[in-house]
Structures are given as C-alpha cells and as structure tokens.
C-alpha cells in the first residue's frame, strides 16, 4: 500500500495537529472534571455532615496513590525526552513503566473501594459517596484509557516509529495526574 | 520527528535531571500537604491542601506538559475552560449553599432532609417507612435511600 499523505502540521495553528488535538481534549476535560469538582465543593461547603463522611476515606491510600501517579508522570516526561533524542527503545521502556504506575494506582484503588463497599460505603449510600465514586471513577476510566494508549504508543516507539506521539500521550497522562492532584485534597485531606 | 524541531529549543534546555528535580519538589509538596492538616488549624489546612495543589498543578503543567512552549491561544483556550468552571460554580452555588434569595426559597423538605442527614431529627415525615434503619449512622454507611 502506498503511503497515505496525512496533514500532521497546520501552519495556521502554529503547532503539530496531534498536539493541538490533545490540548483541545484537555480543555474539554477541564469542563467535565471542573463541573464534578465544582459541584462537590459547593455541596461540601453547604453540608457540614460531609466532613463526617469524608473522615472515612483513607488518607494514607490517597497519599500513596498520589506518589504513584507523580512517579508515573516523571516516567512519562523522561520518555518524551528519550523520544526527543530519537531513543525509541528507552522511550518505550519508560512508557511501560508509566503504564505500570497506572496499574499500581488502579490496584490500590480497587483495594480501597472493595474495603469501603464492604463496609456499606456504596455509591447509593448518600450524596457524598455518590460524588466520591463518580469523581474517582471518571478519573480511573481516564487512567485506563491512558494506559491502553500508552501501551500502543510504546509499541510504536520500540520500533522508532511515530516518536512524536510519545509527547502527546505524555501530555494527556500529566493532565490525568493534575486532576488527581486536586482530587487528593478534596476527597482525602479536607475532613 | 520533524514536528519536534520547532519545540526542540525549549525542550533541550532541560536534561533528565531537571525533571527529576521537579519531581522531588512535587514529592516535597505532597508531604507538606499531608502533614499540614495534622495541626488541625483550618487556614493552615486550606493553604497546605489546596494552595499546594495549585502549586503542584502549576509545576506539572509548565515543566511536564510544557504549556509555556505552546502558542498563546492554547493557554487562552485552557484558561477559558477554567473560567467556565468558575462561572458554573458562581451560578449554581447559591442554589446549593443558600436557603433563600430574591424571589425564591428552598422547599421545607430540603432543610428537613439536611437535618435528618445531620442526625438532628430522628425521622422525616415525607419519607414514609421505607427509610429507616440505615439513616442516622454516624458515617452514613448504612443509608440505603437515593436522596
């Protein structure tokens, strides 16, 4: 099959199409997460009882998960650096490490949720827990989506193909990290 | 890799050590945000939890996502989303956080339900018998209803 011409750079936009696209996605994601977090904040301020509900979340688990995501973000940005240098193999290894971080995050989340659910703190228990599972659940779905894309990108990077995509998936992953940076104090610290 | 050339100047200024340094800053701030609330001082908790979250988000956005190397309109687009979030909050918060306003007042059942959740009363007349045992648990663990 002959090579299909693909417009990878828009001169009018002043940046590669893929990078422009990921920033558009992030701008739309801010509205989604912003709506959920904004709603959470106003309800949390209006209902003092929510502090009692929040006291049941495990701060240490939230702390460990934040550490895991920050570490995976470091791996993602180092993968980007390796791709910049044309070192596809190292970029792929670092992307796999980032994916591993996502997996650890999800495993810890699974343990945390199973404990909470088994103790009656379910999504239907009350409005606080509805917000808790919705916000963290949407975030977890983004982590899963990022991991899938990361593995695909790592496969290309290993063959030194599409190395510019390492940066694109990295930017997305950092955004997922930023969302968690705000979820951590909201759900685990403010009690 | 051709599209990397245009940003290579900015990226190449930083080696891996720069990102590792930022990472340790982030970890340091994370520890502070964890320790801060232990003192039990509300303003300190707000600063260490949410103030530091903003600093951490800034560090990730600038140093890891390189938003400062994107065209200015990208920053404006992201900022617009944040402004929409604030507009949503400003528009919706009064309905949630206040009991009354100009030409409107919350129905009585909302306050009754709030008091019920807070454990200030033992039952809510409008709810009937379906709700019961679970309500009033100190952490709301056993609440079955879809309030």
Boltz contact constraints between the chains, C-beta under 6 A:
constraints:
  - contact:
      token1: [A, 9]
      token2: [B, 3]
      max_distance: 6.0
  - contact:
      token1: [A, 14]
      token2: [B, 71]
      max_distance: 6.0
  - contact:
      token1: [A, 15]
      token2: [B, 71]
      max_distance: 6.0
  - contact:
      token1: [A, 16]
      token2: [B, 3]
      max_distance: 6.0
  - contact:
      token1: [A, 23]
      token2: [B, 74]
      max_distance: 6.0
  - contact:
      token1: [A, 27]
      token2: [B, 77]
      max_distance: 6.0
  - contact:
      token1: [A, 27]
      token2: [B, 78]
      max_distance: 6.0
  - contact:
      token1: [A, 27]
      token2: [B, 81]
      max_distance: 6.0
  - contact:
      token1: [A, 30]
      token2: [B, 81]
      max_distance: 6.0
  - contact:
      token1: [A, 31]
      token2: [B, 81]
      max_distance: 6.0
  - contact:
      token1: [A, 31]
      token2: [B, 84]
      max_distance: 6.0
  - contact:
      token1: [A, 34]
      token2: [B, 85]
      max_distance: 6.0
  - contact:
      token1: [A, 38]
      token2: [B, 85]
      max_distance: 6.0
  - contact:
      token1: [A, 38]
      token2: [B, 88]
      max_distance: 6.0
  - contact:
      token1: [A, 38]
      token2: [B, 89]
      max_distance: 6.0
  - contact:
      token1: [A, 42]
      token2: [B, 93]
      max_distance: 6.0
  - contact:
      token1: [A, 42]
      token2: [B, 96]
      max_distance: 6.0
  - contact:
      token1: [A, 42]
      token2: [B, 97]
      max_distance: 6.0
  - contact:
      token1: [A, 43]
      token2: [B, 96]
      max_distance: 6.0
  - contact:
      token1: [A, 46]
      token2: [B, 96]
      max_distance: 6.0
  - contact:
      token1: [A, 46]
      token2: [B, 97]
      max_distance: 6.0
  - contact:
      token1: [A, 49]
      token2: [B, 117]
      max_distance: 6.0
  - contact:
      token1: [A, 49]
      token2: [B, 118]
      max_distance: 6.0
  - contact:
      token1: [A, 53]
      token2: [B, 139]
      max_distance: 6.0
  - contact:
      token1: [A, 53]
      token2: [B, 140]
      max_distance: 6.0
  - contact:
      token1: [A, 56]
      token2: [B, 139]
      max_distance: 6.0
  - contact:
      token1: [A, 63]
      token2: [B, 34]
      max_distance: 6.0
  - contact:
      token1: [A, 66]
      token2: [B, 30]
      max_distance: 6.0
  - contact:
      token1: [A, 70]
      token2: [B, 26]
      max_distance: 6.0
  - contact:
      token1: [A, 73]
      token2: [B, 64]
      max_distance: 6.0
  - contact:
      token1: [A, 74]
      token2: [B, 23]
      max_distance: 6.0
  - contact:
      token1: [A, 77]
      token2: [B, 19]
      max_distance: 6.0
  - contact:
      token1: [A, 77]
      token2: [B, 64]
      max_distance: 6.0
  - contact:
      token1: [A, 78]
      token2: [B, 16]
      max_distance: 6.0
  - contact:
      token1: [A, 81]
      token2: [B, 16]
      max_distance: 6.0
  - contact:
      token1: [A, 84]
      token2: [B, 4]
      max_distance: 6.0
  - contact:
      token1: [A, 84]
      token2: [B, 11]
      max_distance: 6.0
  - contact:
      token1: [A, 120]
      token2: [B, 141]
      max_distance: 6.0
  - contact:
      token1: [A, 120]
      token2: [B, 142]
      max_distance: 6.0
  - contact:
      token1: [A, 121]
      token2: [B, 141]
      max_distance: 6.0
  - contact:
      token1: [A, 124]
      token2: [B, 146]
      max_distance: 6.0
  - contact:
      token1: [A, 125]
      token2: [B, 140]
      max_distance: 6.0
  - contact:
      token1: [A, 125]
      token2: [B, 143]
      max_distance: 6.0
  - contact:
      token1: [A, 126]
      token2: [B, 140]
      max_distance: 6.0
  - contact:
      token1: [A, 126]
      token2: [B, 143]
      max_distance: 6.0
  - contact:
      token1: [A, 163]
      token2: [B, 1]
      max_distance: 6.0
  - contact:
      token1: [A, 164]
      token2: [B, 3]
      max_distance: 6.0
  - contact:
      token1: [A, 171]
      token2: [B, 65]
      max_distance: 6.0
  - contact:
      token1: [A, 174]
      token2: [B, 60]
      max_distance: 6.0
  - contact:
      token1: [A, 174]
      token2: [B, 64]
      max_distance: 6.0
  - contact:
      token1: [A, 174]
      token2: [B, 65]
      max_distance: 6.0
  - contact:
      token1: [A, 177]
      token2: [B, 60]
      max_distance: 6.0
  - contact:
      token1: [A, 178]
      token2: [B, 57]
      max_distance: 6.0
  - contact:
      token1: [A, 178]
      token2: [B, 60]
      max_distance: 6.0
  - contact:
      token1: [A, 181]
      token2: [B, 53]
      max_distance: 6.0
  - contact:
      token1: [A, 181]
      token2: [B, 56]
      max_distance: 6.0
  - contact:
      token1: [A, 181]
      token2: [B, 57]
      max_distance: 6.0
  - contact:
      token1: [A, 182]
      token2: [B, 53]
      max_distance: 6.0
  - contact:
      token1: [A, 185]
      token2: [B, 49]
      max_distance: 6.0
  - contact:
      token1: [A, 185]
      token2: [B, 50]
      max_distance: 6.0
  - contact:
      token1: [A, 185]
      token2: [B, 53]
      max_distance: 6.0
  - contact:
      token1: [A, 189]
      token2: [B, 37]
      max_distance: 6.0
  - contact:
      token1: [A, 189]
      token2: [B, 49]
      max_distance: 6.0
